[in-house]
Every structure is written in structure tokens, then in C-alpha cells.
Amino acid sequence: MVLKGLPPVRRWQSRVGRKPFPRRAQLRALLARQAYGIRSFAALALRLSQDLSLKYECGFDMGRPAPSSDVLEDFAQLLGAHTSTLDAAHAQVVRRLAERLPDLGQDTSLDSTHVPILAPSGKAAPVEPAKNEPSASTPPTPTVATEPAAAAPAGGEAKTLRPRKSRKPITQAKPDKPALQADWGVKTYESSKEKKIRLANGITLDGIELTKIEMQLHGGKMHAIIDNRHRIPLKIKVTPQSQGDCPMIVPMYRELVATHRWMDIHSAMVDKAGDSEEVHRVLVNELGITPFIPLREIPNRQAPANPGHEFAKTVYDRDRDTHLIDPRTGRYEECERWGYDETRQALKYRCPCQRMRKEGRVGPHELCPFLGAQCGGSRGEAPYSFWVPLKNNWRYYCPVPRESKRWQERYKERTTIERLYSLIKCPLELGEKRLRSLTTAAAEAYLAGLLLCVRAEVDI
């Protein structure tokens, strides 16, 4: 199926050029590189020339020499330029796995990893030129020199020169998208070990100073959605390094749902890069997926200047929909979560008076300090309850409370994708600067995902 989506092979005539190697054999050689953990194309070419059994299993002609590293790398670039064929083959293998694994795709995780590419200009990132100035990396437009007309011979008319007949070029199928180009990206992180709510000037609530550090990275990014239980990649995308993580979440999950309509996705574990109101809204309201995304450490711009003030700590529940003020102390108390209604897409909360009675902050015969006699907890009945729709704040309100133990245990499953990336990058050293183009890295990433799916199918 992979080979059908590639452009046709050029016609070969005897004694004209070199006979091309069969593409099926080259594809098997690239998969053998993935299986045996061969680090480079040069090592793969050397292995094929020395190991005759591997050369025979791949399907090369035993009477001809093995292909060189340039031939194998050119074929990998051809695969990377036609990612739709690799994506379709990967979806077909996942569909076959679902016949044996009915629970495939229920708990998923999404993350990205850096794929370094050899930087052409050295260590530092190139400076963006002005709009009116031409780019330094863009070559100047070549000027076509026009040949002067042939002089007319003496005593006769000028002869018109006819162009020579050239061979008709071989028409090749265009790639689905423009070729992937590695570029520069910036990664910002904080040097402090204890990351807490940052108010202003890089000072936290505890007075710890945070310094921002920026790293310039050249290459691309590999985005993947995997199944946490079976450790199988379900969707793979390779983008330039400048592509952010958050804009890739919604398109990838939409494509996954559209491709595999039979898949019942229950949850999606994403790191803080996916903390966006649009991501939460689409996952819950449109796709019916429960997101497990931690909230980013965004300071409350409406908080007082005093870092110890309570409003400074509450940076997300600004409307106070789930808090009630205690008139005795003037402080806000958080209401108890009491369930989630999927039909209403709303959370149920109860008055915190019953919890405060157990803690001893409210007397056994004392009225509810928040609602008085209107609350049923004063009469020994169920306390006052109300519903809060998720649409009030898609980021803050989620079906599973973030403060609960269940949310923490489920979010720990996201580390599965980190271990899967180590299986893909370490044997082939995709984390090292060994590749020269992003299209080659895309082919390596898709082939690694195909190999993991085939291994899982064999192990079942």
C-alpha cells in the first residue's frame, strides 16, 4: 500500500544509466534498519554489503552490489515527501489491531518531541531580514542571458535556428504538501526547581526568583497520539520546529476520530502546553473526550499587590461560581464536588457546611453560615446543591476534578508516551544530529510507528 502512492519508477533502458533498485527491497531495508537499530544509512549500506542473508531477505539482486547510502537516503526522502501514503498504511494497521483489541484508543496521550536536524548556517539562528531587504538565505534570481541573433551570411537571408529535440521528461506525482523544511524554534523554561504561581518581576509567593532561559533549536517536531494501555501509536505528525504544540491538538484528534469512527476515545492526557479554552471546549463538547490537562501557572492580573492575599492564589475561579463567602471570617470556602452529568455537561456542587461540621468549624446545632435555614444541612438533610455548566469556564471546570486523587492517577499515564519516544529515538539516534533533512526524519518517524504496530500485532 505504501508503494502504490509513490510516483512511478523511471523507465530503464539497457546501456543507458544505472538500473534502479526495486522499491520494495529498499522499503524492507529501511524497516530492517528500524528493527535492528542501525544508526545511519552508511551503516545500513555496509550491513547489506556484508550480510548476504539480510540482503536476500530484503529482496535485492544477489548478483548486483548493495545500494549505497545515498540511494537509501534518497528513497527515505521520497517517502517523507508523500506522508499521506504512510499515514494511510498506518491507519490500516491500526484498524487490523482493533479487531483483536476492542479497547484500543480508550485512554490516549499526546505529546511532541524535538527531532534535531543539521543546521546549515552554524550554531546561531539566522536573523530575520527586513521586509524590503532580500533574505540572505534566499539565492538571487538568476538572469537568463539572451544569445545574440545569428548574423546573416553575405548575400543571403538569415537562417532560423531550430531548438534541438529533447527527451520528454518523466511526469512524477507531486507530493501532497510542500516539502517539510527544518527551521528554528525557541523553547522557554524557568530555571527554578519549585515552580509556583508567578506574580510579577519573576518573584513567586515564597519569594523564589525565577529566571527565564531560552534555547534555540533547529529541526522539527514529532507529534504523536498513543494508546496508554497497549503503547501503540495511533496518529503521527512531523512538523517544523517553529510549530507550537497547542495548535496541533485539535486537528490531530479530529483526524483520528474521522479516520477511526469505530474508536471510542474516553480520555486525552496532554501536558500544560495544551491548556487552552478552545482545546477543552472542542474535546468535551464536540468530540466527547475527557481532557486531562493541568492548568498553566498564569498569575491573576486582578489580584491585589499583596502576594499573600487569597485572591492572588485563586487565579482561575475568578467568578467565584463554586465558592461561598463565610460571613464570620470573610473568607471564601470551596463547595464540594458531587458528580458530573454528561447530558447536561455540568458539574454538581454542594454547600460546604456539612464538611465543616465534620471538621468542627460549625457546631452540630448551628445553622448553615452561608445560607442559613435555606440549606437542608441545618435540618439534617442533604445540603443545598446547584449545577455549574462547563461552558462557564472550559479550562477550570472539567468532568474529573483536578484536585481529586483519580485525576492525579490518570494523569500519570501520560509518561507512557515518553517511554515510547525513547524506543523510537534512542535506537536510531533521532535525538542526535545525524539527519540532513526533515523529510527523512518524517519517513523515519512513520516507519517506526508502523514497526511498533506490526510488533504489537505479532505479540497478540
Legacy VTK file of the C-alpha trace (Angstrom):
# vtk DataFile Version 3.0
C-alpha trace
ASCII
DATASET POLYDATA
POINTS 460 float
0.000 0.000 0.000
2.893 2.357 0.687
4.453 1.785 -2.721
1.200 2.412 -4.604
1.081 6.039 -3.509
4.599 6.823 -4.753
5.310 8.242 -8.214
6.125 5.697 -10.946
9.667 4.459 -11.394
11.604 5.925 -14.292
11.894 3.733 -17.342
15.209 1.983 -17.629
16.744 1.003 -20.913
19.750 -1.205 -21.313
23.101 0.560 -21.538
21.502 3.872 -20.531
22.160 4.794 -16.920
22.097 2.521 -13.941
19.308 0.084 -13.310
17.245 1.302 -10.337
16.926 -0.834 -7.251
13.468 -2.268 -6.507
11.481 -0.059 -4.181
10.057 -2.955 -2.241
13.583 -4.046 -1.346
14.529 -0.516 -0.289
11.425 -0.264 1.900
12.298 -3.557 3.572
15.839 -2.301 4.106
14.552 0.818 5.899
12.299 -1.340 8.079
15.299 -3.581 8.820
17.158 -0.501 9.955
14.345 0.206 12.384
14.186 -3.395 13.617
17.922 -3.900 14.139
18.625 -0.380 15.419
21.138 0.525 12.702
22.114 4.119 13.380
22.867 5.592 9.949
22.298 4.954 6.264
26.028 4.373 5.788
25.925 1.624 8.426
22.868 0.137 6.719
24.631 0.066 3.329
27.659 -1.579 4.925
25.440 -4.143 6.645
23.722 -5.008 3.363
27.049 -5.478 1.590
28.380 -7.782 4.323
25.268 -9.645 5.486
24.076 -11.641 2.460
21.139 -13.139 4.342
19.771 -9.679 5.150
20.318 -8.613 1.561
18.392 -11.658 0.341
15.542 -11.140 2.818
15.155 -7.535 1.701
14.829 -8.655 -1.926
17.921 -7.214 -3.586
19.557 -8.928 -6.556
22.355 -11.095 -5.243
24.333 -10.604 -8.463
24.474 -6.819 -8.037
26.255 -4.793 -5.358
24.217 -3.461 -2.456
22.750 0.061 -2.726
24.800 2.913 -1.398
23.838 5.158 1.492
22.842 7.956 -0.899
20.355 5.678 -2.677
18.743 4.639 0.610
18.582 8.208 1.894
17.038 9.443 -1.360
14.339 6.785 -1.056
13.689 7.861 2.550
13.267 11.448 1.350
10.828 10.228 -1.287
8.767 8.540 1.414
8.875 11.654 3.598
7.569 13.778 0.732
4.464 11.528 0.431
3.343 11.223 4.039
-0.296 10.539 3.095
0.627 7.063 1.869
2.474 6.320 5.116
-0.427 7.709 7.132
-2.936 5.542 5.239
-0.803 2.432 5.764
-0.502 3.231 9.464
-4.274 3.673 9.759
-4.835 0.302 8.077
-2.538 -1.465 10.549
-4.286 0.240 13.471
-7.634 -0.908 12.083
-6.399 -4.502 11.998
-5.174 -4.202 15.576
-8.599 -3.001 16.700
-10.133 -6.296 15.600
-8.068 -8.065 18.265
-8.023 -5.230 20.813
-11.579 -3.914 21.307
-10.447 -1.371 23.928
-7.857 0.224 21.649
-7.860 4.010 21.850
-9.883 4.473 25.022
-7.106 6.202 27.010
-4.789 8.296 24.855
-1.880 10.701 25.344
-0.476 13.398 23.079
2.966 14.933 23.238
5.754 16.175 20.976
9.497 15.681 20.886
12.329 17.534 19.212
13.976 15.981 16.150
17.285 17.785 15.540
18.500 18.366 12.001
21.940 19.537 10.936
21.853 23.331 10.883
23.184 24.667 7.583
24.371 28.033 8.895
26.179 27.036 12.076
25.273 27.403 15.728
23.181 30.571 15.984
19.741 31.071 14.490
19.585 33.332 11.444
18.297 36.863 11.971
15.073 37.672 10.151
15.744 40.292 7.462
13.667 43.389 6.937
10.683 43.281 4.605
12.319 45.429 1.927
15.656 43.618 2.057
16.143 40.255 0.331
16.787 37.249 2.526
20.395 36.175 2.917
19.457 32.515 2.659
17.378 33.025 -0.490
19.558 32.799 -3.589
19.271 35.676 -6.039
17.096 35.169 -9.081
19.328 34.057 -11.940
19.302 36.250 -15.006
18.918 34.467 -18.310
21.432 35.708 -20.828
19.954 36.063 -24.280
22.174 34.980 -27.113
22.578 37.427 -29.951
20.865 36.590 -33.175
22.984 34.798 -35.721
24.471 37.122 -38.289
23.084 36.775 -41.793
25.558 35.391 -44.271
26.744 37.646 -47.031
24.448 37.624 -49.977
21.720 35.552 -48.366
18.925 35.515 -45.795
19.438 34.685 -42.127
18.737 31.110 -41.166
16.436 30.412 -38.234
17.986 28.136 -35.633
15.680 25.366 -34.512
15.996 24.079 -30.958
17.148 20.552 -30.501
14.572 17.940 -29.635
14.934 16.974 -26.006
13.640 13.895 -24.337
10.221 14.148 -22.811
10.600 14.458 -19.050
9.120 11.771 -16.900
5.968 13.028 -15.175
6.065 12.328 -11.458
3.270 12.719 -8.995
3.552 15.852 -6.927
3.851 15.475 -3.167
0.716 16.009 -1.090
2.101 19.093 0.635
5.168 21.275 0.202
8.352 19.585 1.310
8.987 19.829 5.029
11.705 22.328 5.844
13.538 22.341 9.140
13.584 25.726 10.834
14.480 27.370 14.121
12.317 27.317 17.210
12.657 28.798 20.675
11.962 26.865 23.866
11.486 28.903 27.037
11.660 27.448 30.510
12.274 28.625 34.077
15.417 27.772 35.975
13.796 27.470 39.413
13.153 23.926 40.640
9.973 24.833 42.527
7.515 26.238 40.011
4.678 28.072 41.711
2.350 30.932 40.906
4.434 33.773 39.473
3.037 37.216 40.288
5.377 39.848 38.857
9.057 40.575 38.293
9.864 36.867 38.386
9.060 36.533 42.123
6.838 33.711 43.411
4.655 33.652 46.511
7.549 32.247 48.545
9.985 34.856 47.284
11.846 32.474 44.949
13.277 34.293 41.961
12.568 32.719 38.584
14.800 33.378 35.605
13.711 32.594 32.069
16.086 30.718 29.795
15.569 30.453 26.048
17.040 27.715 23.879
17.247 27.936 20.109
16.567 24.577 18.475
16.904 23.690 14.806
14.999 20.832 13.228
11.459 19.586 13.546
8.883 18.171 15.934
7.276 14.776 16.075
3.699 14.849 17.405
2.062 11.543 18.315
-1.148 10.225 19.871
-0.662 6.859 21.548
-2.762 4.336 23.424
-1.691 4.291 27.077
-2.708 0.717 27.784
-1.156 -1.062 24.807
1.572 1.509 23.966
0.605 1.719 20.308
0.940 4.938 18.251
-2.421 5.902 16.765
-1.527 9.135 14.952
1.818 10.653 13.925
2.641 14.068 12.512
6.002 15.693 11.763
6.174 19.491 11.590
8.905 22.152 11.612
10.342 23.198 14.949
8.536 26.549 14.967
5.134 24.800 15.073
3.572 25.047 18.521
2.118 22.120 20.445
-1.284 23.595 21.289
-2.474 24.236 17.670
-1.782 20.578 16.801
-4.038 19.022 19.453
-7.449 19.720 17.945
-6.572 18.859 14.296
-4.885 15.591 15.261
-7.782 14.402 17.411
-10.270 15.428 14.738
-8.380 13.436 12.127
-8.136 10.472 14.479
-11.890 10.481 15.124
-12.694 10.968 11.436
-10.364 8.159 10.332
-11.380 5.653 13.007
-15.060 6.288 13.686
-15.299 2.959 15.488
-12.785 4.116 18.110
-14.362 5.101 21.426
-11.915 7.626 22.879
-12.624 8.320 26.545
-9.727 10.489 27.701
-6.830 12.574 26.404
-3.723 13.280 28.515
-1.825 16.409 27.434
0.793 18.484 29.228
0.492 22.170 30.107
1.151 23.216 26.513
-2.438 22.226 25.675
-4.048 24.370 28.366
-6.395 26.402 26.179
-10.097 27.116 26.406
-10.575 26.161 22.765
-8.874 22.781 23.285
-11.056 21.974 26.300
-14.214 23.056 24.517
-13.592 21.019 21.356
-12.513 17.880 23.206
-15.504 17.864 25.575
-18.297 19.482 23.580
-17.505 18.376 20.022
-15.557 15.109 20.303
-16.837 13.846 23.663
-13.341 13.283 25.102
-12.454 13.957 28.732
-9.294 16.111 28.811
-6.647 15.671 31.493
-4.652 18.878 31.071
-3.020 20.671 34.022
-3.579 24.379 34.353
-0.743 26.685 33.449
0.769 28.953 36.085
-0.864 32.163 34.934
-0.929 34.917 37.554
-4.159 36.683 38.449
-3.945 40.145 36.909
-6.841 41.319 39.096
-5.130 40.255 42.332
-4.008 42.853 44.898
-0.370 43.824 45.234
-0.020 41.751 48.416
1.341 38.278 47.376
-0.161 36.649 50.475
-3.701 37.742 49.686
-6.194 34.975 48.961
-7.182 36.400 45.576
-3.572 36.075 44.434
-3.714 32.302 44.944
-7.082 31.832 43.223
-6.113 32.566 39.644
-8.735 30.578 37.707
-12.048 30.730 39.590
-12.387 34.485 39.191
-16.195 34.470 39.029
-16.439 32.599 42.322
-19.106 30.265 40.956
-18.023 27.403 43.197
-17.085 29.369 46.326
-19.249 30.788 49.104
-18.154 33.553 51.463
-18.220 32.860 55.186
-19.690 35.936 56.902
-17.965 35.029 60.175
-14.428 35.195 58.814
-14.879 36.923 55.454
-13.072 34.116 53.668
-14.232 32.036 50.714
-14.900 28.323 51.142
-14.850 25.959 48.186
-18.008 23.941 47.607
-17.932 20.141 47.483
-17.997 18.441 44.081
-20.784 15.920 43.918
-20.758 14.449 40.415
-20.897 15.167 36.698
-23.847 14.920 34.323
-22.694 14.115 30.797
-26.062 15.020 29.268
-26.106 18.469 30.805
-22.324 18.866 30.583
-22.429 20.329 34.069
-20.860 19.683 37.466
-22.863 19.363 40.657
-21.675 21.162 43.808
-22.938 21.111 47.379
-22.775 23.607 50.194
-19.602 23.083 52.295
-21.457 23.294 55.619
-21.618 19.512 56.066
-17.880 19.180 55.561
-17.239 21.991 58.001
-19.428 20.264 60.607
-17.232 17.165 60.393
-14.138 19.318 60.757
-15.596 21.058 63.830
-15.730 24.553 62.336
-19.547 24.587 62.513
-21.455 23.422 65.559
-23.805 20.408 65.332
-26.911 22.512 66.078
-25.718 25.689 64.372
-27.395 26.978 61.227
-25.575 26.966 57.906
-23.280 30.027 57.969
-23.725 30.547 54.238
-27.458 30.127 53.512
-28.959 29.840 56.969
-32.249 27.939 57.196
-32.494 27.635 53.404
-29.792 24.957 53.426
-31.002 21.415 54.182
-27.837 20.666 56.142
-29.216 22.709 59.054
-32.152 20.311 59.353
-30.074 17.141 58.987
-30.991 16.725 55.329
-28.919 16.976 52.156
-27.162 20.346 51.869
-28.015 22.896 49.226
-26.774 21.800 45.771
-26.500 23.536 42.394
-25.213 22.841 38.864
-22.363 24.662 37.122
-22.139 24.163 33.326
-18.718 23.521 31.869
-19.230 26.289 29.323
-18.880 28.876 32.099
-15.135 28.191 32.080
-13.963 25.287 29.945
-10.460 25.431 31.394
-11.329 25.478 35.083
-14.297 23.089 35.122
-13.619 19.569 33.855
-15.575 16.295 34.262
-12.909 14.885 36.611
-11.822 17.341 39.349
-8.137 18.242 39.155
-7.734 18.173 42.910
-9.028 14.602 43.187
-6.833 11.546 43.551
-8.405 9.978 40.488
-7.246 12.868 38.294
-3.670 12.572 39.578
-3.566 8.809 38.996
-4.966 9.107 35.494
-2.596 11.895 34.515
0.406 9.764 35.483
-0.385 7.554 32.492
0.928 10.318 30.227
4.502 9.169 30.923
3.820 6.233 28.595
4.411 8.432 25.579
7.807 9.494 26.943
8.909 5.860 27.107
7.582 5.294 23.601
9.601 8.223 22.284
12.715 6.726 23.845
12.057 3.489 21.922
11.791 5.444 18.678
14.631 7.928 19.115
17.333 6.055 21.019
17.983 3.036 18.716
18.058 5.227 15.597
19.589 8.212 17.400
16.941 10.584 16.083
17.842 12.705 19.082
21.307 13.258 17.595
22.144 15.491 14.651
22.553 12.732 12.097
19.809 13.591 9.606
20.162 16.266 6.944
16.502 16.903 6.033
13.162 16.920 7.776
11.560 14.763 5.088
13.952 11.949 6.011
13.014 12.380 9.663
9.326 12.190 8.743
9.867 8.899 6.918
11.827 7.506 9.881
9.085 8.521 12.329
6.280 6.942 10.290
8.238 3.743 9.696
8.992 3.492 13.412
5.283 3.802 14.178
4.455 1.132 11.592
7.049 -1.214 13.058
5.673 -0.778 16.598
2.161 -1.554 15.380
3.347 -4.657 13.491
5.242 -5.888 16.553
2.139 -5.441 18.695
0.107 -7.389 16.127
2.612 -10.247 16.189
2.739 -10.346 20.007
-1.038 -10.616 20.370
LINES 1 461
460 0 1 2 3 4 5 6 7 8 9 10 11 12 13 14 15 16 17 18 19 20 21 22 23 24 25 26 27 28 29 30 31 32 33 34 35 36 37 38 39 40 41 42 43 44 45 46 47 48 49 50 51 52 53 54 55 56 57 58 59 60 61 62 63 64 65 66 67 68 69 70 71 72 73 74 75 76 77 78 79 80 81 82 83 84 85 86 87 88 89 90 91 92 93 94 95 96 97 98 99 100 101 102 103 104 105 106 107 108 109 110 111 112 113 114 115 116 117 118 119 120 121 122 123 124 125 126 127 128 129 130 131 132 133 134 135 136 137 138 139 140 141 142 143 144 145 146 147 148 149 150 151 152 153 154 155 156 157 158 159 160 161 162 163 164 165 166 167 168 169 170 171 172 173 174 175 176 177 178 179 180 181 182 183 184 185 186 187 188 189 190 191 192 193 194 195 196 197 198 199 200 201 202 203 204 205 206 207 208 209 210 211 212 213 214 215 216 217 218 219 220 221 222 223 224 225 226 227 228 229 230 231 232 233 234 235 236 237 238 239 240 241 242 243 244 245 246 247 248 249 250 251 252 253 254 255 256 257 258 259 260 261 262 263 264 265 266 267 268 269 270 271 272 273 274 275 276 277 278 279 280 281 282 283 284 285 286 287 288 289 290 291 292 293 294 295 296 297 298 299 300 301 302 303 304 305 306 307 308 309 310 311 312 313 314 315 316 317 318 319 320 321 322 323 324 325 326 327 328 329 330 331 332 333 334 335 336 337 338 339 340 341 342 343 344 345 346 347 348 349 350 351 352 353 354 355 356 357 358 359 360 361 362 363 364 365 366 367 368 369 370 371 372 373 374 375 376 377 378 379 380 381 382 383 384 385 386 387 388 389 390 391 392 393 394 395 396 397 398 399 400 401 402 403 404 405 406 407 408 409 410 411 412 413 414 415 416 417 418 419 420 421 422 423 424 425 426 427 428 429 430 431 432 433 434 435 436 437 438 439 440 441 442 443 444 445 446 447 448 449 450 451 452 453 454 455 456 457 458 459
